[in-house]
Amino acid sequence: MKKSSLLILLAIFLQFSCAADSYLKLKIEIPSVSPLNLELFKEIVVTNFWVEKELKDFNFSQELIDYIMLELGLEFKGKISSKSIIWEKEELFRNEDFWKTLAPDLKQTLFLTGKAEYSQEIRKAILEKEKTRFEEEFPPEKNLAERKVFTIELDLYFISSETGKILYEKNFKETQSYKNPKQSLDFAFFDLMQNVKLKFFRSLLGGEKIQERYILSK
């Protein structure tokens, strides 16, 4: 199968090489290596996140923990648990002694923690209707439109329970706008977290990435 694919690519390349100033654009799968081998660990403990401002009528901290534990449990073969900690200051993320003494009996364990923010706002924009060929003498129509915009920002950290060191960290910022002015926080939350999940697991677990390559001919 691989030999057949290579022969096809070679034939296409030779065909394009016969034409002057031509190129061939290909999409190929490039293997990526995971920055953290989860198979070395028996347990992942998800802590509550550092959240500076909670939202009314939506328990962002708990929803985030529940979502991450559920999705991570589908990918991780070991134990998934949670632990509540008291955040005295943001600098605790890089305080190795704090994480080592948090659960001294845990071995081959990772803490998954981080900083999180969830916000919503109303943005206004002027939408200009494009003119048709029969309306050139009239100015284009302009309407004021409102969009409800939700944003989630996450700084995620995987920390070793034995050394207290950060073994892997990743930052995300996802924004989604809706025409519906009554769009709910929980609905937008799951939309945004779907995007986070795809990027998070792709970077954490490795796998294959689609990249474009160009074959040029003189």
N, C-alpha and C positions, 0 to 999 in steps of 0.2 A: 504494500500500500504506500509506504514511504517512498520507495523507488519510483512508483508511478507518479506520485506528486512531484518529485524532483524532475522527472522527465518532462512533465507538462510545463513546469516553471521554466525549464531550460529552453523548451520550444518557443514559449512566449517571448523569452528574452532574445532569442535569435531573430524572431520575427521583427521585433522592435529595433534591434540593432542595425537592421538593414535600412531603416529610414533615418534621414538626417534630422538632427535636432529634435529627437523624440524621447519620450520617457515613459516608463511604466510605473504606476503606483500600486503597491501591494500592501495588503493588511496581513500581518503575520502575528502569531502568538509567541510572546517572549516569556520564558519561565522566570518567575521572581522567587527569591528566597525569603522565607519568613525571618524577621528579626528576633523572634522569640519562639523557642521550641517548647510548646505547651506539653509535650509528651514527657518532659523532665519533671513535671509537677503533678502532685496528687490532688491538690485542692486549690480553688480560687475563692477568696473571700471578698465579696463586694461590700464596701463600706458606704455609709451615707456620704453625699458629696458636699463640698463647700459651696453653698448657695447664699449669695449676699442678699438677695431679695426674692422672697416667695410671692407667688401670684394668688390673688383672692379667688376662692372657689376652685382651685386646682392645686393638688398636692404634687408639685413638680418633683420634689426630692424622691418621694416614694414611687411615683410613676416611673421615674428614671431607673431606680433600682430594680423594680419588677421587670421592666422591659429588658434591661441588660442581662439579668439573671436568666430570663426565659430564653433569649436568643443565644447567649453564651452556652447554655446547657445543651443546645442542639449541636454545638460544635466541639465542646470539651468533653472528654471521656471520663474525667475525674469528678470529684465532688464540687458542687457549687453551694456556697453558704453566704450569709450576710452578717455584718457586725456594725453596730452603731458606735460611733466615736464622737468625742467632744472636740469641736474645732475651736481652738483658742486663737490661732493665727494661721494665715495662709502659708507661712514658711514651713509648716509641719510636713509638707510634701517632701522636702529634701532633708528632713531631720532623721538621720539613720537610726539614732538611738530610740526615738519614739516608736518606730515601726518594729524594731527588734524586741522591745519590751512589751509591745501591745499583745502579743500572743507567743510567749517564749517556748511553749510546748509544740507549736506547729512546725512541722518539717516538710520540705518540698512543697511549700505553699506560696501562693502569690496573693498580694492584696491588690484589688482593682479599685482605685479611688480616683478623685479628681475634682476639678472645679467646674461648675455648671451655671449657665444663665439662660433664662427663657423670657422673651419679651414679645410684646405686641404693640402695634401702632397703626394709626390711620394715615395713609399718604394720599395726597391729592395730586392729580396730574391733568394737564390740558390735552385732550385728544383731538387731533385735527383730522377731519374727514377728507379723504383724497378727492380731488375734483375729477369729474369725468370730462370727456371731450366735448360734451354739450353744455357744460357749465363753466366754461372758461371766463365768461364775463362777470361771474359772481365770485365773491371771496369764499374761501373754504369754510365749512362749518366747524366751529370749535365748541367742545363740550367739556365740562369739568367732571372728571371721574374720580371716584374714591376707591382705594384698595386697602384691604386689611392685611397687614404684613406681620408675619411671625418669624422670629429668629431664635435659633438655639446655638449657643456657643459651648463647646465642651473641651476641656483639657483633661485627657485620660492618662493615668499612670498605672503601670504594673510594677509593684514593689515587692522585693524578696522579703519574706518573713524572717529569714535567717541573717541576712546582711543589712537589711534596711535600705538597700540601694535601689534606685529606680532602674529597672531593667529595660523598660520600653515606655515611651510616651508619644502621644499623638494628639494633635489639635484639630478641631472641627468647627466650622461655622456654616450653618445651613439656613437659608432664608426662603420663605415661600409666601407668595401673595395670593389673595382671593378676592373675587368680585363681590362675594357675599359679605355684607357688612356685619352680619350676625354669625360669622364663622366661629366655631367654638375652639377653645384652647386644646381640648383633648383630641379633637379631630386633626387639627394642625400638628399636634405633637407627634402623632403616629406617622403622618406624612413626612415630617422632617426626620424622624428617627429611622425611617426606611432608608433615606439617603445616607445617614450616618452609618447604619449597619453595613450597607454595601461597601463603603469605603473602608470602614474599620476592619471588617473581616478580610477584605482583599489585601490590606496592608499587613494584618497580623498573621494570617494563615498562608500568605504567599499565593501560589497558583500561577495562572497564566494571564498575561496582559496583552491586549490587542494594541499593536503599534503599527504606524505606517512607515513604509520604506520606499524609496524611489530608485529605480534602475535607469540610469541615463545612458544615452548613446550619442556618439559624435556624428 
